[in-house]
Amino acid sequence: MRNRLRLLAILAAAGLAAAACTGVDGGDPGGAPGSYPRDQTLFTSGTQWGPPANWNPVMNWAYATGTVGYVYETLFLYDPLTDEFEPWLAEKGGWTSDTTYEVTLRDGLTWTDGKPITAADVAFTIDLGKMETVPYHPMYEFISAVEAVDDRTTRVTFAEPRYQQWSNWIYFNPIVPKHLWGNKSEKDVTSGANEKPVGSGPYVYETHDQDRMVWKKNDEWWGKDKLELDMQPTYIVDIVNSSNEAALGQLLQGDIDLSNNFLPGIASLVKGGYQLQTYYEDAPYMLSANTTWMVPNTRKAPLDDAAFRRALANAVDIDTIVTSVYGQIVEKASPTGLLPIWDKYIDKAVVNEVGPTFSTSDARQILSEAGYRDTNGDGLVENKDGSPIDLKLATPSGWTDWNEAARVIVDSAKAAGIKLTSETPADTVVQDMRESGEFDLILDNQRQMDNTPFRYYEYLFGLPILESQTTVNYGRYENQQAWDLTQRLDQTKVDDLAGMTAITSRLQRLQLTEMPMIPLWYNGLWSQYSNKVWTNWPSADGDGPRYLPTTWRGYLQRGAIKMLAELKPAPEEK
């Protein structure tokens, strides 16, 4: 009964919050923001946490939702659910030798300003990596030459082939027009707002406001003929996030069609007659998008001790987090941290031999064997020198699911004899702590589903350790053998499954023995959709299309863009 009352309270608050928002239906599409024909407009939310401020596709962490995918496009798409690449701007591409890759564009492609898309644009985009502040600059350690062989063919020559990185580049990074970007400074390329985006995709910039980003269908899009895909919404309006309650209210009222927010209680609502849907009809409801890790600072005692880290990994009651904190809309992670789409890369024998399982007694035994004792009888172990252990676990204030998960971690660690204390600084503070190394333990969930597990191992083992760690190895764990194996994985062709699994098996043994990071649960690809205006959403059940139901940055080129061509108008109510 108490849960029922709590749900009603949430819904009431959500309705009030939504009622306070500006209207999002009806009116003239040429009018003020919010006045787009409802039956032609797709309303989304869940990725934008502030007013749209830039449309720069190179800034792959901050651009307005849809900049890449709707406007700028990639050479290929990659579908994590099928593990297949699909030619997009490219007609074909492949390795012509161990060190040479050639890609050929489709014939007759144009930018939205009417200029032709040529191999010169592709070569120019790749060469932007020469700039140190471009995200893919590290790839230029291995590229020796890029040339446009003819109008449609680009040849990339590698001094040292990095097959895994390159396979990621060709689907993740969009092509930009040389005739508009050729005179940009490095500052403009990497931090300019690019306020008038000219791309090649199925949508063009329409307008934006403090609370939304609006895209309009590009009726001249090349894909209508060459791919036989026709995007159904004439307008896409992405609403800036305000709160989970407001987002839930808008979704229930049908003012939002696709919400990619984390919405507590959604498991109850999808079965409650609200015309809501998720990818799975039952638990876990969501696809798994990334892994939530507990990151120990390996430069601080006792977290610098692999035995202590293993004990902590065995102590965490992940099942309670999955059931009590998340209501089973997430899944417990593999001890390797690898996502379900990478199951073929997991060495089950190694996991069974050395992987952690939740066991308070095992955790206590590991601590005892490693020399950690409760010397004062308070039920908590001290350091080997007798000094007290009191580690802080930091999660961002307001991240209620992580805050509650931290409470479970603290309680289960205490049961094993380890004293942890939860703290909740502001998100920006946690980010600074993570990058500077001024923390004991944090939670983190970077690195998404991808075409290869290489980037996960880069995240775990990346070297060298810098004064500020901004992308990988936040725990500052140094293991040259593991990093060398990760580099070898990078040098292995992506179709060489045997070669890849031989390396990932060795990496998993090192990881599970050393525990540089502790995988906990799979963060969901939060996706809730309303069937009040649009139907035929992605679904694992029935005849629904099997695409990723999200507009998160980086996911439209993971096949999610095709979802828009499959949508159908909801039947009119009689």
Secondary structure, 3 states (H helix, E strand, C coil): CHHHHHHHHHHHHHHHHHHCCCCCCCCCCCCCCCCCCHHHEEEEECCCCCCCCCCCCCCCCCCCCCHHHHHECCCEEEECCCCEEEECCEEEEEEEECCEEEEEECCCCECCCCCECCHHHHHHHHHHHHCCCCCCHHHHHCEEEEEECCCCEEEEEECCCCHHHHHHHHHHCCCCCHHHHCCCCHHHHHHCCCCCCCCCCCEEEEEEECCEEEEEECCCCCHHHHCCCCCCCCEEEEECCCCHHHHHHHHHHCCCCEECCCCCCHHHHCCCCCCEECCCCCCCCCCEEEEEEEEECCCCCCCCCHHHHHHHHHHCCHHHHHHHHCCCCCEECCCCCCCHHHHHHCCHHHHHHHCCCCCHHHHHHHHHHCCCCCCCCCCCCCCCCCCCCCEEEECCCCCHHHHHHHHHHHHHHHHCCCCEEEECCCHHHHHHHHHHCCCCEEEECCCECCCCCHHHHHHHHCCCCCCCCCCCCCCCCCCHHHHHHHHHHHCCCCCCHHHHHHHHHHHHHHHHHHCCCEEEEEEECCCEEECCCEECCCCCCCCCCCCCCCCCCCCHHHCHHHHHHHCEECCCCC
